[in-house]
Amino acid sequence: MPRIPRDQSFDSTLALLFDPYGFVSKRCRRYGADLFQARLLLRPTICMSGPEAAELFYRRDLLVRRGATPGRIQKTLFGRGGVQGLDGDAHRHRKQMFMSLMTPERIDNLKELTAGSWSVYAQSWAAKDRVVLYDEVQQLLTRVVCTWAGVPLPEPEVRRRTAELTALFDCAGSVGPRHWWSRLSRKRSERWIEDVVEGVRAGRLDPPEDSAARVIATWRDLDGEPLSPRIAAVELLNILRPTVAVSVFITFAAHALHRFPACRQMLQTDDGSVEHFVQEVRRFYPFFPAVIARARRNFEWNGYRFPRGRRVMLDLYGTNRDPRAWDAPEEFRPERFQHWDGSLFNFIPQGGGDHKLNHRCPGEWITIELMKASCEFLANSMDYDMPDQDLEIDTRRLPAMPKSRFVMSNVRPRSES
């Protein structure tokens, strides 16, 4: 039986922090294998990359999520007790709650709200000398998703709630003051949404029947009991936070339109090309670098032994650029998605496997539609100038982002004819 290659360092945590998107794939190439073992936060971890590794990672009989996610991520990004940490029947039942919100009609409604907000925001940007797209889209999406989810958002609170929701994903992977700000924002956001949940249950708030606030506030788990107010708040934030996080992908889409001007012309002349463009942005640009599970039991895979309880990390970014699955993966080619086979394991920017059964993000469809609405507006409904700025992608940051956060000037909305 071959031994899993081992990273040379006693502990590789710092190496991961300095290169979160390339850490796994670079070492897999170095060791000539799809996996290697390293110590991360002093804990032995098997790191894997590639479509075959992804298929293994989503084997529910072999790997589980409970107890795998580091506490600093639970206390910021996910929240304690949410669907990301469940397995088996409990996970499938809780996942049904989220899937019930992802009907075509509800997603279309969210897309329409987003398109309308782009028009409003573009008009306001026209009066400003410069706008930072990443920051502006965070606020735009906060307003939109709260309206869509049935969460009241008084105008004086918009800026504050935007900052708190953004901190849950934009600062979660940081160290020092930014990480502590993320933890504080988690506490404040959960208190805010607990009040919403309790307001729905007490009849003080009356959101639509099919809204996220109503569905989550009234959902009953397998034991027949409603979710506790805190867990319900965690799950409602699992709707709000990822939607605001689409601002990362939208900023990358604007970056791609600037860097690859032929794509802008393509979107202006070919209505069917926007989805291919959006998917290539999601494949090409760095979003979330990896996901973590642990071995349910002792097992072997491709001759390698996985001991029970061992933490396992799957490389999302490297898998999306695996040359065995993608021709010229370092090149930006939207047309590649004309012939993509729809594999559940070679294209995993928001997780792999089946949406209903595995831990693949149920909001992936929302991400795609909001990006499509945003790209169509950027390409067809507004003009803007690009002042001097640093558009290099900072891949030491989580999430990665152009260093300038994409600055626009002289924004000019196009009048409808």
Disulfide bonds with the S-S distance in Angstrom:
none
